[in-house]
Amino acid sequence: METNRQKKIGGVLQKDLADILQNNLREAGRTGILISVSKVKVTTDLSIAKAYLSIFPTKFAQEILEEINTAKPKIKHELAQRTRNQLRKMPEISYFIDDSLEYIENIEKSIKGDENPISNPDLLDKRKKS
C-alpha cells in the first residue's frame, strides 16, 4: 500500500519525467514517436523509483528504452533541477516498458476473433508480475 507521500512524489516525477522525455526526443530530431509515463512507483524510503513508459509506435520501444538508459544521468539531473524545491534527494529511477495497452489490445482482438480466451485461457501469453 502506497502512502500519500509516495503517491505525491510519484505524480510529480511522472509529470516532469514525461515532459523531459518528450523534450529530449524533440531535441534528438526523432519525430512520429510518442512517449508517455503511465506510472511511477516510489519505494517507501523514497530512494528508488520505477517509471513505466508507454512508447508508440511499439516497434521503436526497445530502441528508445536503450537511448533513455544511456541518457539516464542527464535525465536524472534535469529532473532533479525541476523538483529541487519538492525533494531533498532524487530517487534512482529505473525505466520499464509498460505493455498493458498491448495486452488489452491482444485480449480485444482475441475476443472479437475466432479464438476466445475466456473459453480457452491458454491462448493468451502469461504476464510477468512485477
PEWO-V99917 format. One record per pair of residues at least 12 apart in sequence whose C-alpha atoms are under 7 Angstrom apart, sorted by the first residue. I is the first residue (numbers start at 1). GAP is how many residues later the second one is. Records with the same first field share a line. If there is no record, write none. Layout:
I=GAP / GAP
//
This chain:
6=36 / 38
10=30 / 31 / 32
14=23 / 25 / 26
16=63
17=62
18=18 / 19
22=13
33=23 / 24
34=21 / 22
35=18 / 19 / 20 / 21
36=17 / 18 / 19
37=14 / 15 / 16 / 17
38=14 / 15 / 16
39=12 / 13
40=12
46=45
47=44 / 45
48=43 / 44 / 45
49=42 / 43 / 44 / 45
50=43 / 44 / 45
51=42 / 43 / 44 / 45
52=43 / 44 / 45 / 46
53=43 / 44 / 45
54=43 / 44
//
